[in-house]
Amino acid sequence: MVAIREGKTLVGTVTTYANRLFTALWKAGAFPELPRGELATEVVRGRSRFDFRAGAALVEVKSVTLARGRMGLFPDAVTRRGAKHCAELARLARRGVSTAVVFVAQRGDINFIGPAADVDPDFAHALRRAAKVGVQLLGCAAEMTARGASRAWRIPVLV
């Protein structure tokens, strides 16, 4: 299964597609907060492996599929790995490394993204702590079709 229909909205369910969307959007300049330069994948730093290094910034991409009203929520299940990534990015940010968590919503019916604290309070706490020490939280939504994303746009991440 690559997508599911929720009401009138098609929701992409393949988590790795979010990484492909991020790559295309970063190359198109949709994330000007992140430095330009080489885009490397599966970057090991410290005790973690991150999805990308965009220029000098370490980036972890999270696929958002859950929504309540107009709010996209992450995660849709407990993610110890996600909380670990937030803690590691926070540790690196405190040392002056440019870091970001990019939430890619594979659904076009939301206006904001935030942590699903009722699903995974540890992740929500780790994300809030990371934001406080300078980890950038960036988000976008994508309108999904049977052929993939037809368009994407930036939306705020609220913690």
C-alpha positions in Angstrom: 0.0 0.0 0.0 1.4 3.4 -1.0 -1.5 5.6 0.0 -4.8 5.6 1.7 -7.8 7.9 1.2 -9.0 9.8 4.3 -12.2 11.5 3.3 -11.3 13.6 0.2 -7.5 13.5 1.0 -5.0 11.0 -0.4 -2.4 10.3 2.3 1.0 8.8 1.3 2.0 5.9 3.5 5.6 5.2 2.3 7.8 6.8 4.8 10.9 6.9 2.5 8.9 9.0 0.0 9.3 11.9 2.4 13.1 11.7 2.0 12.6 11.8 -1.8 10.3 14.8 -1.5 12.8 16.6 0.8 15.6 16.1 -1.7 13.6 17.5 -4.6 12.4 20.5 -2.5 15.8 21.3 -1.0 17.3 21.3 -4.5 14.5 23.6 -5.6 15.3 26.0 -2.8 12.2 25.4 -0.7 14.3 25.3 2.5 16.4 28.5 2.4 17.2 28.1 6.1 19.4 25.1 5.2 22.8 25.8 3.6 23.4 25.1 0.0 26.2 22.8 -1.1 26.5 19.0 -1.3 23.6 16.8 -0.2 24.8 13.6 1.4 22.6 10.8 2.6 22.8 8.4 5.6 25.3 10.6 7.5 26.9 9.1 10.6 27.7 11.6 13.3 28.1 10.9 17.0 25.9 8.0 18.1 23.4 8.5 15.2 22.9 8.2 11.5 21.0 11.1 10.1 19.0 11.2 6.8 21.0 14.0 5.2 23.8 16.5 5.4 22.7 19.6 3.5 25.8 21.7 3.1 27.0 21.7 6.7 23.7 21.1 8.3 22.6 17.7 9.7 19.0 17.0 8.8 16.5 14.3 10.0 13.3 14.0 7.9 10.1 12.8 9.4 7.1 11.6 7.4 3.8 13.0 8.7 0.6 11.0 7.9 -1.5 11.6 11.0 -3.8 14.6 11.2 -6.5 16.0 13.6 -8.4 18.7 12.0 -5.9 21.0 10.1 -2.9 19.9 12.3 -0.5 17.3 11.0 0.9 15.2 13.9 4.1 13.2 14.3 4.6 10.4 15.2 1.6 8.1 14.6 3.3 5.5 16.8 6.0 5.5 19.5 9.4 6.2 18.0 12.3 5.7 20.4 14.6 6.3 17.4 12.9 9.6 16.7 13.4 10.8 20.3 17.1 9.6 20.1 17.6 11.6 16.9 16.1 14.8 18.5 18.4 14.4 21.6 21.5 13.8 19.4 20.6 16.8 17.2 20.2 18.9 20.3 23.6 17.8 21.6 25.2 18.8 18.3 23.3 22.1 18.1 24.6 23.1 21.6 28.1 22.5 20.1 27.4 24.9 17.3 26.5 22.4 14.5 23.7 23.4 12.2 20.8 20.9 12.7 17.2 20.5 11.6 14.2 18.2 11.8 12.2 18.5 8.6 8.6 17.3 8.8 7.2 16.3 5.4 3.4 15.8 5.4 2.3 13.4 2.7 -1.1 15.0 2.8 -2.4 18.3 1.5 -5.2 19.0 4.0 -3.2 20.5 6.9 -2.0 24.0 7.8 0.5 23.2 10.7 2.6 20.3 12.1 3.2 19.5 15.7 4.2 16.7 18.0 1.6 14.0 18.8 2.3 14.2 22.6 -0.5 11.8 23.4 1.0 9.2 21.1 4.6 9.6 22.2 5.2 12.0 25.0 9.0 11.2 25.0 9.3 12.3 21.4 7.3 15.4 22.0 9.6 16.3 25.0 12.8 15.6 23.0 11.5 17.7 20.1 10.7 20.7 22.4 14.1 20.4 24.1 15.8 20.3 20.7 14.0 23.4 19.5 15.0 25.3 22.6 18.7 24.7 22.0 18.5 25.7 18.3 17.5 22.7 16.2 15.5 24.1 13.4 12.0 22.7 12.9 10.9 23.0 9.4 7.7 21.7 7.7 6.0 21.2 4.4 2.8 19.6 3.1 2.4 17.9 -0.2 -0.8 17.2 -2.1 -0.7 13.6 -3.1 -2.0 12.0 -6.2 -1.9 8.4 -7.6 1.4 9.4 -9.3 3.0 11.0 -6.2 3.2 14.6 -5.0 1.6 17.1 -7.3 2.7 20.2 -5.4 4.2 21.0 -2.0 4.4 24.1 0.2 5.9 25.2 3.5 3.9 25.1 6.7 4.9 26.0 10.3 5.9 23.5 12.9 4.3 24.4 16.3 5.7 23.0 19.5 
